[in-house]
Amino acid sequence: MTAGHAAETRSFSSAFSAALSASGISLSSLRRRLIARANPISTATLSYWRSGERTPEGATSLAVVDDIERLLDLPTGALVRLIPERVRLGTLHAPHNPFTEEQIRSALAETLAILDAPPLDITRELSSQVVADVAADGLLRRRTARTLIQSVVPQPVDHVTYTLLSEVDTIERPEMTVHGARIVRDHLHASGHVYAYVMQLDQPLTLGASTMIEVTMESRQEYAWQPETGAYVVRPIHDLVLWTRFHPDAVPDWIEELEQTDDTEGPVTRPLRPQPSVHQSRRDFGPGTLGIRWGYDDH
């Protein structure tokens, strides 16, 4: 970083920090107002901008800064003009996920073929309870899912397939403990975005019969999952309960609920009150995704 660039960074961060202090608005409150105006951003990113550890980059960030000027009653361009030119005038590409939905489908198909995996739709989930434990560093370390599954095909079912998918973050193969079944084979796709495993049930299922499976995943000491957790169901589920428990030293400054189903127009985000544990409950939910993410104002 050149001395001139460092000075510009300090100039932007100082102006942003001073304007924020003068307004009396907290970072969390500013973030909520930005979300309400269709400019989603994390409190952590705003904190980095205020401290000078990072500067806004890209079209999306510039739109946020432009809105911040309005919310803090600043003259037009008061903050935008202080963003370093080499960042602000670079080539701007449309935002996209690092790994597309089409690539996910392709990687999943390859993974299931390698595993010679049973079809995903030979059973359905009747109910699921997911307990996630967050460590003192604020990151997810353990996730336990207790799921009641039912056979929906005429032939006996003695093996089932489960998958972990991520369009944004790569997946690290977790340490797993299973009850009600045992893992007989697994595969992490070369892309790192798809992980699948085949389990042999303790007792085969006939049509309409059900069984319980408990799967606990733990991250290794040198690796932690991102500050978010949730569940994805491919068929409607009667009961879905998620319980996220935070370490006493890691109660978040902000928590958001994330939900997406066929009835919503894209992901729906709702602010939740920060507390030592959060539970989410849905009946007749899905197909779709339900979860939370969290963060801290100081990092």
C-alpha positions in Angstrom: 0.0 0.0 0.0 1.4 3.4 -0.9 1.5 6.3 1.5 -1.0 8.2 -0.7 -3.4 5.2 -0.7 -3.1 4.9 3.1 -3.9 8.6 3.6 -7.0 8.2 1.4 -8.1 5.2 3.4 -7.7 7.1 6.6 -9.5 10.0 5.1 -12.5 7.9 4.2 -12.6 6.1 7.5 -12.2 9.3 9.5 -15.0 11.0 7.6 -17.3 8.0 8.0 -16.5 7.6 11.7 -17.0 11.3 12.4 -20.3 11.4 10.5 -21.5 8.3 12.4 -20.6 9.8 15.8 -22.3 13.1 15.0 -25.5 11.3 14.0 -25.7 9.3 17.1 -26.6 6.2 15.1 -24.9 2.9 15.9 -23.5 0.6 13.3 -26.2 -2.0 14.0 -28.9 0.7 13.6 -27.3 2.0 10.4 -27.1 -1.6 9.0 -30.8 -2.2 9.7 -31.8 1.1 7.9 -29.7 0.1 4.9 -31.3 -3.3 4.8 -34.7 -1.6 4.9 -33.7 0.4 1.9 -32.6 -2.7 0.0 -28.9 -2.3 0.6 -27.9 -5.4 2.7 -24.5 -5.3 4.3 -22.9 -6.9 7.4 -22.1 -4.9 10.6 -18.6 -6.3 10.3 -18.1 -4.7 6.9 -19.3 -1.3 8.2 -16.9 -1.7 11.2 -14.0 -2.4 8.8 -14.9 0.8 6.8 -15.0 2.8 10.0 -11.7 1.6 11.2 -9.9 1.8 7.9 -9.1 -1.9 7.7 -11.0 -2.0 4.4 -12.4 0.4 1.9 -15.6 0.0 -0.2 -15.1 -1.8 -3.5 -17.4 -2.6 -6.4 -20.7 -1.3 -7.5 -22.7 -2.8 -4.6 -20.5 -1.2 -2.0 -20.6 2.2 -3.8 -24.4 2.0 -3.7 -24.3 1.4 0.0 -22.0 4.4 0.6 -24.2 6.6 -1.5 -27.2 5.5 0.8 -25.1 6.1 3.9 -24.6 9.7 2.9 -28.4 10.2 2.7 -29.0 8.4 6.1 -26.4 10.5 7.8 -27.6 13.8 6.2 -24.3 14.3 4.4 -23.8 16.3 1.2 -23.9 14.2 -2.0 -20.4 12.7 -2.6 -19.1 13.6 0.8 -18.0 10.0 1.4 -17.9 8.6 -2.1 -15.3 11.0 -3.3 -12.9 9.9 -0.5 -12.8 6.3 -1.7 -9.5 5.6 -3.4 -9.7 6.2 -7.1 -7.9 3.0 -8.1 -10.6 1.0 -6.2 -13.6 3.1 -7.4 -12.7 3.2 -11.1 -11.7 -0.4 -11.6 -13.7 -2.7 -13.9 -17.0 -3.5 -12.2 -18.5 -6.9 -12.9 -22.0 -8.0 -12.0 -22.1 -9.8 -8.6 -22.4 -13.5 -8.9 -21.8 -16.6 -6.7 -18.3 -18.1 -7.1 -20.0 -21.5 -7.9 -23.2 -21.3 -9.9 -26.4 -23.3 -9.4 -25.7 -25.1 -12.7 -22.2 -26.0 -11.5 -23.7 -27.3 -8.2 -26.1 -29.6 -10.1 -23.3 -30.9 -12.3 -21.0 -31.5 -9.3 -23.7 -33.2 -7.4 -24.5 -35.5 -10.3 -20.8 -36.4 -10.6 -20.5 -37.1 -6.9 -23.6 -39.3 -6.8 -22.3 -41.3 -9.8 -18.9 -41.8 -8.2 -20.6 -43.0 -5.0 -23.1 -45.2 -6.9 -25.5 -43.6 -4.4 -29.2 -44.5 -3.9 -31.6 -41.9 -5.2 -32.3 -39.0 -3.0 -36.1 -39.3 -3.2 -36.6 -42.9 -1.9 -37.3 -41.5 1.6 -38.9 -38.4 3.0 -38.2 -36.5 6.2 -41.2 -36.3 8.6 -39.5 -34.3 11.3 -36.0 -32.9 12.0 -34.4 -31.3 15.1 -31.1 -29.5 14.4 -28.9 -28.4 17.3 -25.9 -26.1 16.4 -23.3 -25.2 19.0 -21.2 -22.0 18.5 -17.8 -21.8 20.1 -16.1 -18.9 22.0 -14.6 -17.7 18.7 -18.1 -17.1 17.4 -17.9 -19.8 14.7 -20.0 -23.0 14.3 -18.2 -26.0 15.7 -20.8 -28.7 16.1 -24.1 -29.6 14.4 -26.4 -32.4 15.4 -29.5 -33.4 13.3 -32.0 -35.9 14.6 -34.3 -36.8 11.7 -37.3 -39.1 11.4 -37.3 -40.5 7.9 -40.0 -42.6 6.1 -39.7 -44.9 3.1 -41.8 -43.8 0.1 -41.0 -46.6 -2.4 -42.3 -50.2 -2.7 -38.9 -52.0 -2.5 -37.0 -52.3 0.8 -34.7 -49.4 1.6 -31.5 -50.2 3.4 -29.2 -47.4 2.2 -29.9 -43.6 2.0 -27.9 -40.7 0.6 -27.3 -37.3 2.2 -25.5 -34.3 0.8 -23.9 -31.0 1.8 -24.0 -28.2 -0.8 -22.6 -24.7 -0.8 -22.5 -22.2 -3.7 -20.4 -19.7 -1.8 -18.1 -21.4 0.7 -16.0 -24.5 0.1 -16.9 -27.5 2.3 -14.4 -29.2 4.6 -15.0 -32.9 5.3 -16.3 -32.9 8.9 -15.8 -35.4 11.6 -19.1 -37.4 11.8 -20.8 -39.5 14.4 -23.9 -41.4 13.3 -26.6 -43.3 15.2 -29.4 -45.4 13.5 -27.1 -46.0 10.5 -23.5 -46.1 9.5 -21.6 -44.3 6.8 -20.3 -46.8 4.2 -18.9 -44.4 1.7 -18.5 -40.7 1.1 -17.0 -38.3 -1.4 -15.9 -34.6 -1.4 -16.1 -33.2 -5.0 -12.9 -31.8 -6.4 -14.6 -28.3 -6.4 -15.1 -28.4 -2.7 -18.7 -27.3 -3.0 -20.4 -30.7 -2.8 -20.0 -33.4 -0.2 -22.2 -36.6 -0.2 -22.3 -39.7 1.9 -24.2 -43.0 1.8 -25.4 -44.6 5.0 -26.6 -48.1 5.6 -29.6 -48.2 7.9 -29.6 -50.3 11.1 -32.8 -51.9 9.9 -34.2 -51.9 6.3 -37.4 -49.9 5.7 -40.5 -51.2 4.0 -43.0 -48.9 2.3 -44.4 -46.4 4.9 -42.0 -47.6 7.7 -39.9 -45.0 9.5 -36.7 -44.8 11.5 -34.6 -42.2 13.3 -31.1 -41.1 12.3 -28.8 -38.9 14.3 -25.8 -37.3 12.6 -23.3 -35.1 14.5 -20.8 -33.1 12.5 -17.8 -31.5 14.2 -15.2 -29.2 12.6 -11.6 -30.0 13.1 -9.6 -27.7 15.4 -7.8 -26.0 12.5 -11.1 -25.3 10.6 -14.4 -23.7 11.6 -17.6 -23.3 9.6 -18.9 -19.9 8.8 -21.0 -17.9 11.3 -24.3 -19.3 10.0 -26.3 -22.5 10.2 -29.5 -23.9 8.8 -31.4 -26.7 7.1 -32.4 -27.4 3.6 -35.4 -29.7 2.8 -36.2 -31.0 -0.7 -39.8 -32.1 0.2 -42.3 -30.6 2.6 -41.5 -31.6 6.2 -44.1 -31.9 9.0 -41.9 -30.4 11.7 -38.6 -28.6 11.5 -36.9 -27.2 14.6 -33.5 -25.4 14.6 -31.8 -24.6 17.9 -28.6 -22.6 17.8 -26.7 -22.2 21.1 -23.9 -19.6 21.6 -21.0 -19.8 24.0 -21.4 -17.4 26.9 -18.4 -15.4 25.6 -19.8 -15.3 22.0 -23.4 -14.0 22.2 -23.7 -12.1 18.9 -24.3 -8.4 18.5 -26.7 -9.1 15.7 -28.6 -12.2 14.4 -30.6 -12.6 11.1 -33.1 -15.2 10.2 -32.9 -16.5 6.6 -35.8 -18.2 4.9 -36.5 -19.2 1.3 -39.4 -21.3 0.0 -41.5 -21.5 -3.2 -43.8 -19.0 -1.5 -41.1 -16.3 -1.1 -39.7 -14.1 -3.8 -36.1 -15.0 -3.2 -34.4 -15.1 0.3 -36.2 -13.4 3.1 -34.1 -11.8 5.9 -35.5 -10.9 9.3 -33.6 -9.4 12.3 -33.8 -11.4 15.5 -33.0 -10.3 19.0 -29.4 -11.4 20.1 -29.6 -13.9 22.9 -27.6 -16.9 24.2 -29.7 -19.3 22.1 -32.2 -19.0 19.3 -34.8 -21.5 18.2 -36.8 -21.6 14.9 -39.8 -23.7 14.4 -41.9 -24.5 11.3 -44.7 -26.9 10.5 -45.4 -28.2 7.0 -42.3 -26.4 5.8 -40.6 -26.6 2.4 -39.2 -27.3 0.1 -36.8 -24.6 1.1 -34.1 -23.3 3.4 -34.3 -22.0 7.0 -31.5 -20.8 9.1 -29.7 -17.9 10.8 -26.4 -16.0 10.5 -24.8 -13.8 13.1 -22.0 -11.3 13.7 -20.1 -9.0 16.0 -19.6 -5.3 15.9 -15.9 -5.5 16.9 -14.8 -7.9 14.2 
